Amino acid sequence: MVYSVGEVAERLGVHWRTLHNWEKAGLVRPARAGGRRVYSEDDMRDLRRALFLTRAERYSPRAAAQIVTLERRVAELEGRLTEAGVQVVAQN
């Protein structure tokens, strides 16, 4: 499922310009459909995480974008390791 800028802004309770700012910060890269931005479920997950980081944890939007990007990359690498048969053990 894909969402328009207005739908995402309403669901998250943010202004549509916030979404554009997060895009500029590198948090999401929404696809385009007919020249308009459309957001995927993965985009929505990342935006919710960024919203938590900025509101609850008080990170700047740019820092939240970097955190979400790093978390996404770690998940990708863990998936590749698992596919290769390597057991991934989380360390705290």
C-alpha positions as a printed NumPy array, in Angstrom:
array([[  0.   ,   0.   ,   0.   ],
       [  1.19 ,   3.536,  -0.697],
       [  0.232,   6.804,   0.937],
       [  0.168,  10.4  ,  -0.268],
       [  1.955,  13.218,   1.555],
       [ -1.366,  14.366,   3.03 ],
       [ -2.275,  10.88 ,   4.259],
       [  1.125,  10.382,   5.882],
       [  1.053,  13.829,   7.486],
       [ -2.412,  13.154,   8.909],
       [ -1.533,   9.67 ,  10.197],
       [  1.622,  10.929,  11.906],
       [  0.188,  14.227,  13.09 ],
       [  2.838,  16.339,  11.377],
       [  2.752,  19.1  ,   8.781],
       [  3.402,  18.047,   5.185],
       [  6.455,  20.324,   5.143],
       [  7.942,  18.206,   7.928],
       [  7.867,  15.253,   5.545],
       [  9.647,  17.285,   2.892],
       [ 12.271,  18.357,   5.46 ],
       [ 12.819,  14.737,   6.498],
       [ 13.252,  13.838,   2.858],
       [ 15.904,  16.576,   2.526],
       [ 17.606,  15.196,   5.653],
       [ 17.83 ,  11.806,   3.943],
       [ 15.376,   9.957,   6.159],
       [ 13.142,   8.749,   3.339],
       [ 13.161,   8.768,  -0.417],
       [  9.525,   8.435,  -1.374],
       [  8.711,   7.082,  -4.81 ],
       [  6.993,   9.275,  -7.334],
       [  3.673,   8.515,  -8.991],
       [  2.427,  11.043, -11.493],
       [  4.974,  13.542, -10.175],
       [  3.72 ,  13.233,  -6.599],
       [  5.452,  11.693,  -3.628],
       [  4.087,   8.361,  -2.427],
       [  5.204,   6.646,   0.754],
       [  5.459,   2.872,   1.262],
       [  4.852,   0.865,   4.421],
       [  8.636,   0.801,   4.964],
       [  8.709,   4.591,   4.657],
       [  5.898,   4.806,   7.212],
       [  7.851,   2.585,   9.635],
       [ 10.953,   4.752,   9.274],
       [  8.946,   7.954,   9.699],
       [  7.266,   6.639,  12.866],
       [ 10.688,   5.754,  14.263],
       [ 12.035,   9.205,  13.398],
       [  9.004,  10.838,  14.962],
       [  9.656,   8.922,  18.182],
       [ 13.323,   9.882,  18.13 ],
       [ 12.591,  13.57 ,  17.603],
       [  9.702,  13.866,  20.045],
       [ 10.432,  11.402,  22.834],
       [ 14.217,  11.184,  22.668],
       [ 14.716,  14.832,  21.609],
       [ 17.073,  14.141,  18.704],
       [ 17.322,  16.654,  15.878],
       [ 15.637,  15.617,  12.609],
       [ 19.049,  15.156,  10.986],
       [ 20.282,  12.956,  13.858],
       [ 17.039,  10.946,  13.758],
       [ 17.525,  10.432,  10.013],
       [ 21.067,   9.168,  10.603],
       [ 19.921,   6.786,  13.35 ],
       [ 17.092,   5.378,  11.243],
       [ 19.422,   4.993,   8.25 ],
       [ 21.977,   3.13 ,  10.377],
       [ 19.285,   0.898,  11.904],
       [ 17.999,   0.086,   8.41 ],
       [ 21.539,  -0.745,   7.243],
       [ 22.201,  -2.99 ,  10.253],
       [ 18.968,  -4.892,   9.547],
       [ 20.002,  -5.34 ,   5.896],
       [ 23.434,  -6.647,   6.891],
       [ 21.96 ,  -9.008,   9.485],
       [ 19.612, -10.353,   6.812],
       [ 22.496, -10.958,   4.418],
       [ 24.495, -12.728,   7.12 ],
       [ 21.521, -14.907,   8.026],
       [ 21.038, -15.802,   4.334],
       [ 24.709, -16.804,   4.244],
       [ 24.169, -19.105,   7.211],
       [ 25.922, -16.954,   9.78 ],
       [ 24.23 , -16.796,  13.158],
       [ 23.732, -13.209,  14.3  ],
       [ 23.868, -12.635,  18.049],
       [ 22.801,  -9.287,  19.427],
       [ 25.057,  -7.754,  22.062],
       [ 23.857,  -5.181,  24.527]])
